[in-house]
Amino acid sequence: QEAFVDYHLRNVSDRYDFDSVRVGIQPFQADFRGFLFNDNQLGVRFFGNRDNNRVQYNLAAFWRLEKDTNSGLNSVAQRPRDYFVLIGNIYRHDFLIPALTSQLTVIYNRNREGDQVEVDTNGFPVRPALLGTLRGRDYDVVYLGYNADGRIGRINLTASTYLALGEDRNSFFTGEKAKIRAGFAAAELSYDHNWMRLRLSGLFASGDGN
């Protein structure tokens, strides 16, 4: 599931802030909980840090691989999909308030599998999905996100919010072009008391394609 080369480009301070590049099949998680992207995929990633590791960044491009039907692992013997993901994010420790790490994320999702048919090794159709108009889809979507992880006083906090903007060439329901407008937000608050951790979680999602 992992096969990559990692090359250290340079140090940029006497505190060993650095720039590096990684090429190959590699793990990547786009946010603290992996809501939007959490996978091992073929790609190239530039990453590093600044300001005594208070700032961290990633610039990555992934060419998605097919998954083996039964194991769920990458099928490296097959040609990669016509499905690309470009990711840029930046983390800042102690941003907004002390003990809270904030992250800004921009992701571009480009899919050109509208004219393809994929059948898995068990003989079941994978693409296009056997729902809606039964047509393949080409789409472009940009995700803008803010994520936070840390604590506010005695309260532990993890939160994510995303806005999705784009266009679907073949709408899932109508087969016509459709604009994509969607939002997502999730948060978990927890409080530690002796050996107990009390948690409260919430999630909200909305979507509009027309």
C-alpha positions as CSV (number, residue, x, y, z in Angstrom):
1,Q,0.0,0.0,0.0
2,E,3.0,2.3,0.2
3,A,5.8,2.7,-2.3
4,F,7.4,6.1,-2.3
5,V,10.6,8.1,-2.4
6,D,11.1,10.9,0.1
7,Y,13.7,13.5,-0.7
8,H,14.8,16.3,1.8
9,L,15.2,19.4,-0.3
10,R,16.6,21.9,2.2
11,N,16.6,23.3,5.7
12,V,15.4,26.9,5.9
13,S,16.2,27.9,9.5
14,D,18.6,27.0,12.3
15,R,15.7,25.3,14.0
16,Y,15.5,22.8,11.2
17,D,12.4,24.1,9.4
18,F,12.5,22.3,6.1
19,D,11.1,21.6,2.6
20,S,10.7,18.0,1.3
21,V,9.1,16.2,-1.6
22,R,7.6,12.7,-1.7
23,V,6.7,10.8,-4.9
24,G,4.9,7.5,-5.2
25,I,2.0,5.6,-3.5
26,Q,1.7,7.4,-0.1
27,P,-0.7,7.9,2.7
28,F,-2.4,11.3,3.0
29,Q,-5.1,12.7,5.2
30,A,-6.5,16.1,4.2
31,D,-7.9,17.1,7.6
32,F,-7.7,16.0,11.2
33,R,-10.5,13.4,10.9
34,G,-10.0,12.6,7.2
35,F,-13.6,13.6,6.3
36,L,-12.7,14.7,2.7
37,F,-9.6,12.6,1.8
38,N,-7.9,9.8,3.7
39,D,-6.2,7.2,1.5
40,N,-3.0,5.8,0.1
41,Q,-2.8,7.0,-3.5
42,L,-0.3,7.6,-6.3
43,G,1.0,11.2,-6.2
44,V,3.6,13.8,-5.6
45,R,3.6,15.9,-2.4
46,F,5.6,18.9,-1.4
47,F,5.6,19.5,2.4
48,G,7.4,21.3,5.1
49,N,7.2,23.7,8.0
50,R,8.1,27.2,9.1
51,D,8.4,29.3,12.3
52,N,9.8,26.6,14.5
53,N,7.2,24.1,13.3
54,R,4.3,26.4,14.2
55,V,3.3,26.4,10.5
56,Q,3.1,23.3,8.4
57,Y,2.0,23.0,4.8
58,N,1.2,20.5,2.1
59,L,0.9,20.8,-1.7
60,A,-0.1,17.5,-3.3
61,A,-1.4,16.0,-6.5
62,F,-2.9,12.5,-6.6
63,W,-3.8,10.2,-9.5
64,R,-6.3,7.8,-8.0
65,L,-5.8,4.1,-8.3
66,E,-8.4,1.4,-8.7
67,K,-9.2,-0.6,-5.6
68,D,-9.2,-4.4,-5.5
69,T,-12.8,-5.7,-5.2
70,N,-12.4,-8.0,-2.3
71,S,-9.5,-6.6,-0.3
72,G,-10.1,-2.9,-0.8
73,L,-6.4,-2.4,-1.4
74,N,-4.9,-0.5,-4.3
75,S,-4.8,-2.5,-7.6
76,V,-1.4,-1.5,-8.9
77,A,-1.7,-3.8,-12.0
78,Q,-4.5,-1.7,-13.4
79,R,-4.2,1.7,-15.1
80,P,-4.9,4.6,-12.8
81,R,-8.4,6.1,-13.1
82,D,-9.2,9.4,-14.9
83,Y,-9.6,10.9,-11.5
84,F,-7.3,13.6,-10.1
85,V,-7.2,15.3,-6.8
86,L,-5.1,18.5,-6.1
87,I,-4.7,19.5,-2.5
88,G,-3.2,22.5,-0.7
89,N,-3.4,23.0,3.1
90,I,-1.7,24.9,5.8
91,Y,-1.7,24.4,9.6
92,R,-1.0,27.0,12.2
93,H,-0.5,26.1,15.9
94,D,-2.0,28.4,18.5
95,F,-4.0,30.3,15.9
96,L,-7.1,32.2,17.1
97,I,-6.5,31.0,20.6
98,P,-3.6,29.2,22.4
99,A,-3.7,25.4,22.3
100,L,-5.8,25.4,19.1
101,T,-4.4,24.3,15.8
102,S,-6.2,25.8,12.8
103,Q,-6.0,24.5,9.2
104,L,-7.1,26.0,5.9
105,T,-7.7,23.6,3.0
106,V,-8.3,23.9,-0.8
107,I,-9.0,20.8,-2.8
108,Y,-9.8,20.4,-6.5
109,N,-11.5,17.2,-7.6
110,R,-11.4,16.4,-11.4
111,N,-13.2,13.4,-12.8
112,R,-13.3,12.4,-16.5
113,E,-14.9,8.9,-16.3
114,G,-18.2,9.7,-17.9
115,D,-17.6,7.5,-20.9
116,Q,-16.1,4.5,-19.1
117,V,-17.6,1.3,-17.9
118,E,-15.9,-0.6,-15.0
119,V,-16.8,-4.1,-13.9
120,D,-15.2,-5.6,-10.8
121,T,-13.6,-9.0,-10.5
122,N,-16.8,-10.5,-9.1
123,G,-18.7,-9.4,-12.2
124,F,-20.6,-6.5,-10.7
125,P,-20.7,-3.1,-12.4
126,V,-18.8,-0.3,-10.6
127,R,-19.1,2.6,-13.0
128,P,-21.5,4.0,-13.8
129,A,-23.5,3.5,-10.6
130,L,-26.7,1.5,-11.0
131,L,-28.8,4.4,-9.7
132,G,-30.2,7.6,-11.1
133,T,-29.7,8.0,-14.9
134,L,-27.3,5.1,-15.2
135,R,-24.8,7.3,-17.0
136,G,-21.2,8.0,-16.3
137,R,-20.2,11.4,-14.8
138,D,-17.6,14.0,-15.5
139,Y,-17.3,16.7,-12.8
140,D,-15.1,19.4,-11.4
141,V,-15.5,20.4,-7.7
142,V,-13.5,22.8,-5.5
143,Y,-13.7,22.3,-1.8
144,L,-12.9,25.2,0.6
145,G,-12.4,24.2,4.2
146,Y,-11.5,25.3,7.7
147,N,-10.6,22.7,10.4
148,A,-9.6,23.1,14.0
149,D,-8.2,20.7,16.6
150,G,-7.1,21.4,20.2
151,R,-8.7,22.7,23.3
152,I,-10.5,25.7,24.8
153,G,-9.7,25.7,28.4
154,R,-10.9,22.3,29.7
155,I,-12.9,21.5,26.6
156,N,-11.4,19.4,23.8
157,L,-12.5,20.4,20.3
158,T,-12.3,19.0,16.8
159,A,-14.2,20.7,14.1
160,S,-14.5,20.8,10.3
161,T,-16.4,22.9,7.8
162,Y,-16.4,22.6,4.0
163,L,-18.0,24.4,1.1
164,A,-18.2,22.5,-2.3
165,L,-18.5,24.5,-5.5
166,G,-18.4,23.0,-9.0
167,E,-20.2,21.5,-12.0
168,D,-21.4,18.0,-12.9
169,R,-21.6,17.4,-16.6
170,N,-24.2,14.6,-16.2
171,S,-26.4,15.1,-13.2
172,F,-27.1,12.0,-11.2
173,F,-30.8,12.5,-11.4
174,T,-31.5,14.3,-14.7
175,G,-28.5,13.6,-17.0
176,E,-28.1,17.3,-17.6
177,K,-25.4,19.8,-16.5
178,A,-25.8,20.9,-12.9
179,K,-24.1,23.3,-10.7
180,I,-22.8,21.9,-7.4
181,R,-23.4,23.9,-4.2
182,A,-22.9,22.0,-0.9
183,G,-21.9,22.5,2.6
184,F,-20.6,20.3,5.4
185,A,-19.9,20.9,9.1
186,A,-19.0,18.6,11.9
187,A,-17.8,19.1,15.5
188,E,-16.9,17.1,18.6
189,L,-16.6,18.5,22.0
190,S,-15.3,16.4,24.9
191,Y,-14.6,17.0,28.6
192,D,-12.2,14.9,30.7
193,H,-13.2,14.2,34.3
194,N,-11.0,11.7,36.2
195,W,-11.2,8.5,34.2
196,M,-14.2,9.6,32.2
197,R,-14.4,11.4,28.9
198,L,-17.8,13.0,28.1
199,R,-18.4,13.6,24.4
200,L,-20.9,15.6,22.3
201,S,-20.8,15.3,18.5
202,G,-22.8,16.9,15.7
203,L,-22.8,16.9,11.9
204,F,-24.7,19.0,9.3
205,A,-24.7,18.6,5.5
206,S,-26.6,20.3,2.8
207,G,-26.5,20.1,-1.0
208,D,-27.8,21.7,-4.1
209,G,-27.2,20.6,-7.7
210,N,-29.2,22.3,-10.4
